[in-house]
Amino acid sequence: MAEEQRDLLSDRGSGVLSVGDTQRSGLRRKAAFSTLSILVALLIAGQAVTVYFVYQQSGQISKLTKTSQNLQLEALQRKLPANAKPVNKMKMAKASPPLMMSVLHPAPFEDFSVKPPASNKTEDLVKHLLLQADPSKMFPELNNSLTDNLKKLRSTMTHVDWKAFESWMHKWLLFEMAKNAQSEDGKAIPADKVLTKCQAEATFGNDQLGSFHPQCDENGDYLPKQCRFSTGFCWCSYKNGTKIEGTETRGKLDCSGTTAPSAATSTGDPEEMIFSGVDVLKLSPAKGE
């Protein structure tokens, strides 16, 4: 009997314990579900609040945009003149059809009368030929000096035409220079254009920087003292330009007692003594020292 009672008590205790565990697990499940439900509700509420604020801000931004556009339109309207009228209410001037036809269709070249050349000058003959090709061509009045006429002519021509004319002038100048050099070979040279060797070297000598140019007296002879100013060296010289050896120096130099050169040192070539503007080309550059 005692054993049966113990078994009954143990069965009752185990049943009570199992019922308690079941109730506890159920409570735990309910607590977890309620907690999860609260978190989901909070998330939904937070998203709803965020969407509401974003929508409200977008509405304010659209209102500000419209307000700024209205202000810009008002500012532009204030800048317009007060008496400005719409285009559909403005009265447009009507052009005269005959005048428009005269502007759009100029008179043909046959209506211009081409006069015969004024004289037999080359200028008048060329002008007559040009007017036959284009009777509407206009020629400027050039009554000033050559420089002023060229300036005026350049102002009436386009850049391309002026460059072509400038190229033609360059070729014409070269042709005239070559022709004049040949035609003046047999002409007599006036006495006032005859230069001595010293004067020719000083006037038409080498134009390079540092080149030597002799110093001449009033008669056209070489001065007793000659100097190359680019280097500072000076030396004594005879009247015909012959350098006296051993006198070149950078210091003080007195050449007042220089006498005429002997027959051995003097030059016998008369072409080296007298020169003109044409004969300067025959001058040897090595003899300028």
Secondary structure as UniProt FT lines:
FT   HELIX           2..79
FT   TURN            82..83
FT   HELIX           87..89
FT   HELIX           97..104
FT   HELIX           109..111
FT   HELIX           122..133
FT   TURN            135..136
FT   HELIX           146..155
FT   HELIX           159..183
FT   TURN            184..186
FT   HELIX           191..193
FT   STRAND          195..196
FT   HELIX           197..204
FT   TURN            209..210
FT   TURN            218..219
FT   STRAND          225..228
FT   TURN            229..232
FT   STRAND          233..237
FT   TURN            239..240
FT   TURN            245..246
FT   TURN            256..257
FT   TURN            263..265
FT   HELIX           270..272
FT   STRAND          274..275
FT   TURN            277..278
FT   HELIX           279..282
FT   HELIX           285..288
//
